[in-house]
Amino acid sequence: MTWWDENAINQLKTLEGWIGNHTAPSKVEARRHVAQSGYKSILDVGCGLCSEYAGYKADGYEIEWRGVDSCADLVNLTIPRMPFKVTKADAELLPFPDKFFDVVYIRHVLEHLKSCQAAIREAVRVAHKEVLIVWFLRPTYEKASINYDAATT
């Protein structure tokens, strides 16, 4: 059980403020990169309220968008109002085959985990071309033990 599982619904307005809408600078830059790269499919890990999907729609960029989130309340909240599939799953164990998505996008998620190694390995596993990670806070764990170069190849 995480903070999100216990508080997401009661703290929805706070969560919306933290996540930001599709105009947040890091989201705009990530979408620009995805579009310039010509990617056709994306997995948004920790999709929360799915504001990134709204960004792709607003930009007019056609992409097969999928979301995963570990919080059942957020997944259940988004399913009825979105025309795409959102799956309840942990970042450390993604329920997709190897190389399934052109790009895997993880924004403001890894710093909430006790360790990021398993989540990065999973992202690399299901990404066919690239993994985009946006950090909210500089990670303080395992700095010496993570081989980021190996995770990005």
C-alpha positions in Angstrom: 0.0 0.0 0.0 1.4 3.4 -1.0 0.5 6.9 -0.2 -1.2 7.1 -3.5 -3.4 4.1 -2.7 -4.5 5.7 0.6 -4.9 9.3 -0.5 -5.4 9.7 -4.3 -9.1 10.2 -4.3 -9.2 12.4 -1.1 -6.3 14.4 -2.4 -7.2 14.6 -6.0 -6.9 18.4 -6.4 -3.4 18.3 -4.7 -2.5 15.4 -7.0 -3.6 17.4 -10.1 -1.4 20.3 -9.0 1.6 18.1 -8.5 1.2 16.3 -11.8 0.4 19.4 -13.8 -1.6 19.5 -17.0 -0.3 18.8 -20.5 1.3 22.2 -20.7 4.0 21.5 -18.1 7.4 22.2 -19.7 8.8 18.7 -19.2 5.7 17.2 -20.8 5.8 19.6 -23.7 9.5 18.8 -24.3 9.0 15.0 -24.0 6.1 15.2 -26.6 8.2 17.3 -28.9 11.0 14.7 -28.7 8.5 11.8 -29.3 7.0 13.5 -32.3 10.4 14.4 -33.8 11.5 10.8 -33.4 8.3 9.6 -35.2 7.3 7.1 -32.5 4.0 5.4 -33.1 3.4 3.8 -29.6 4.1 4.9 -26.1 3.6 3.5 -22.6 3.2 6.2 -19.9 4.3 4.5 -16.6 2.7 6.2 -13.6 0.1 7.8 -15.9 -1.9 9.1 -13.0 -4.7 11.3 -14.4 -3.6 10.7 -18.0 -2.8 14.4 -18.8 -0.1 13.3 -21.2 -2.8 11.8 -23.5 -4.5 15.2 -23.5 -1.2 16.7 -24.7 -0.9 14.4 -27.6 -4.5 15.1 -28.6 -4.0 18.9 -28.3 -0.9 18.7 -30.4 -2.7 16.6 -33.0 0.0 13.9 -32.8 -1.4 10.4 -33.5 0.2 7.9 -31.2 -1.0 4.6 -29.7 -1.0 5.7 -26.1 -1.2 3.3 -23.1 -1.0 4.0 -19.5 -0.1 2.1 -16.3 -0.4 3.2 -12.8 0.0 1.3 -9.5 -2.9 3.1 -7.8 -6.2 1.2 -8.4 -8.2 4.4 -7.6 -6.5 6.4 -10.3 -6.9 3.6 -12.8 -10.6 3.2 -12.0 -11.1 6.9 -12.2 -9.6 7.2 -15.7 -11.0 4.1 -17.4 -14.6 5.4 -17.9 -13.5 8.7 -19.3 -10.6 7.8 -21.6 -10.7 6.2 -25.1 -7.6 4.1 -24.4 -6.4 1.4 -22.1 -5.1 2.1 -18.6 -3.7 -0.9 -16.7 -3.1 -1.3 -13.0 0.5 -2.4 -12.8 3.7 -1.7 -10.8 6.6 0.0 -12.7 8.8 -2.9 -11.5 6.6 -5.6 -13.2 5.1 -4.3 -16.5 2.5 -6.8 -18.0 3.7 -6.4 -21.6 6.0 -8.4 -24.0 9.6 -7.4 -24.7 10.0 -4.4 -27.1 6.2 -3.8 -27.2 6.2 0.0 -27.3 8.4 2.4 -29.3 9.0 4.5 -26.3 8.4 4.1 -22.5 7.8 7.4 -20.7 8.3 7.7 -16.9 7.8 11.1 -15.4 8.1 11.9 -11.7 7.7 8.2 -10.7 11.1 6.6 -10.0 12.0 9.0 -7.1 8.9 7.6 -5.2 10.2 4.0 -5.3 12.6 2.5 -2.7 14.8 1.4 -5.6 14.6 2.4 -9.3 16.7 -0.5 -10.8 13.8 -2.9 -11.4 11.6 -0.2 -12.9 14.3 0.9 -15.3 15.0 -2.7 -16.3 11.3 -3.2 -17.0 11.1 0.0 -19.0 14.1 -1.0 -21.1 12.6 -4.5 -21.6 9.3 -3.3 -23.0 10.7 -0.4 -25.0 11.6 -1.1 -28.6 13.5 2.2 -29.2 13.8 4.4 -26.2 13.0 5.1 -22.6 12.4 8.7 -21.5 12.7 9.4 -17.7 11.9 12.7 -16.1 13.0 13.1 -12.5 11.1 15.4 -10.1 13.7 15.1 -7.4 17.3 14.0 -7.7 17.5 10.4 -6.6 19.4 9.8 -3.4 19.5 6.0 -3.5 21.9 3.5 -5.1 23.8 6.2 -6.9 27.0 4.1 -7.0 25.2 0.8 -7.9 23.1 1.9 -10.9 24.8 1.4 -14.2 22.7 3.9 -16.2 24.7 3.4 -19.4 23.8 -0.3 -19.4 20.2 0.5 -18.8 20.0 2.8 -21.8 21.5 0.5 -24.4 
